[in-house]
């Protein structure tokens, strides 16, 4: 890939780490990063000002045809010949969500302006809109089955041992409807004092 000065036409950077054809590239909305997708099946994230590679995101089993940033630049979406759409964390490189539903190559992907939805276009002649349902670091768990939310939320629940591994996974949180993104407000929730008696914070 090459970066050019739009006004003068002067070449500013060459980015050369992909091993096969580059199909898509985009600047982040704050102009700090560049993301690229390639026939080498990887998504790569670069620092725009220096051309240094920040992340190489691997997971697609086919060429990556389209990549895009969320409007806050914290997430990346990619579409591939493997018929899937993936969502990534820009800084950590973690794969947060894998969206399956297309029956042919995914040629184009984009975030909505508020980053709450993702749209994808495919060779299967369909356009799909996906609700952003992934959550990062939403819960932490203890060996005893206590599920603790972020410190400023003060949510607490207990999961029986037989279903702990499944129920507290972030991807299993509150998938009520595929037609919309539901929210639960704990503001008016009242818990019996016995909860406080049986739980001891690991920080104490």
N, C-alpha and C positions, 0 to 999 in steps of 0.2 A: 504494500500500500504506500501511497505517497500523499503528503500533506502539502497544500499549495496556499500561497497568499492570494486571496480572492481578488484583490485589487491590482496587484502587480504581476501575478502569474509566476512568481518566484517559488521554486520548490524549497520547502522548509524542512521536511523530515521524510525519511524512508523507514518503513516498518516491515521487517523481513522474516518474522519468525514462523509464519504459516508455511507448511510444506506442500500445499496444493492450492488450487485456484481460490481466490477470495471472492465470495458472492455478495457480501453485504457489509457495510460499515456505517457507523453513525457517531456523531458527537453527543456527549451528555448535554443536558440543557444548561448546565453551568459552565460548559466548555472545558471542564477539567479532564475528562476521560474520553477515550474513543473505544468503541467495541466493534469487533469484526467477527464474521462467520465464514467458514471455509469448507471446501470439499474434503479437507483433512479431518472433518467431523468435530473440530474444536471451535469454541468461542474464546476469543482472546480480548483482554481488557488492557488498554495502554494509557499512560499518562500523556496527555496531548502536548504539553509544553516541552517534554524531553524525548518522547518516543520510546520511553522505557516500558517494557511489558510489566504490568501489575499482576495479572492473573491469567492462567490458562484454564478454561472451564471444559472439562471432559465428561461425557456421558451420552451424548447422542451416538446412535449407531449408524447414522448416515450423514451425508453432507448437510451442512447448515446453510440454509438459503436466505434467512432473514434474521436480523437482530435489531433491538431497540432498547432505549433506556426509559425508565419511569421518569416522570417530570421532576422528581426530587433527586434523581441520579443515584438512588440507593439500590435500585434493582434493574435487572436486565431480563428481557424475554427473547427467546430464540425459537425459530421454526425450522424444521428439518425434513429431509427426505425419508426419515424413519417414521413420518406421519404424526410426530408428537410436537408439543409446545412445552418448553421448559422455562421456569422462572428461577433466577439466580440472585444471590446477594453480591453486589458489586465488589465490596471490599474483602469479604471472606472467601468468595468463590463457592459458597455452599449452594447446592441445588435445593430449592425450597419447595418446588411443586412441579409435577409432571402431568400435563394435560393430554389425555387421549380421547379421541372422538372422531378425528378426521380419518378417512379411509384411503387417502393418497397424500402425495408430497404436500407439505406446508410451505407455501411460497412467500407469505408476507405476515408479519406480526407487528402489533403496536399497542402501547398503553393508552387508555383514555387520559384526558388532561388532568383529572384528579387522581389518577393511578389506581382507581378502585376496580377497573375492568381492563380486560385484555381482549383484543380482537385478532382473529387469524383468518387467512384466506388460503384455500387449498386447491390442488388439481382435481379434487373430488367435486368441484363446482359449488362448494358451500363456503359461507362466511360464518364463523362462530364467535360469539361473545361470551367470555368467561368472567365470572365474578372472582375477585381476588379473595381467597378464603384462607390463605396460609398465614401463619403467625410465627414470628421468631421470638424465642426466649419468653413465651407466654407463661409457661409453667416450669417450676422446678419441683422435683419430687424427692422424698426421703425413702429410706429402706422400709419404713413402717407403712408406707402407702399414703402419707400426707402429701397433698398437692398444694403448693404455695404459689400465689401469683406474684406479679411484680411488686416491689416494696411499696409503691405509692397507691396500690389498689386494695390491699388488705383483704384479699379473697382467700378462702381456705376450704378445702374439701378432703374427704378421705375416700380412697378407692379400695374395695375388697381385693384380696390377694389374687384371686383367680383371673381378674380382668385388668390388673394394673398396667401390664405391658401394652395393652391395646388402647385403653381408655384415656390415659394421660398423654398420649402422643399428640404433639401440636396439630398434626394433620387431621386428627379425629375430633377436633373441637368444634362443636356447634355447626354441623352441616345439616340444617333443617330443610332447606329447599334449594334446588338447583336454579330456581327462577329469580332469586334475589339474595342479598346478603343480609342476614339477620343479626341483630345485636341484642345482648342481654345486659340490662342495667342492674347492678347489685346495690345501688345507692339506698334503696328502701328495704333491703333484705335484713331481717332480724333473726339472729341465731340464739338458741338457748344457751345459758351459761355453762351447761355441761360440756359444750364444745371446748370452751376455754380450760375446763378442768382436765380433759383427757389429752390435750395437746400441749407439748412443751417445745418451744422454739429451739432449733439447733444453735441459734445465735446466743442464747442465754447461758 
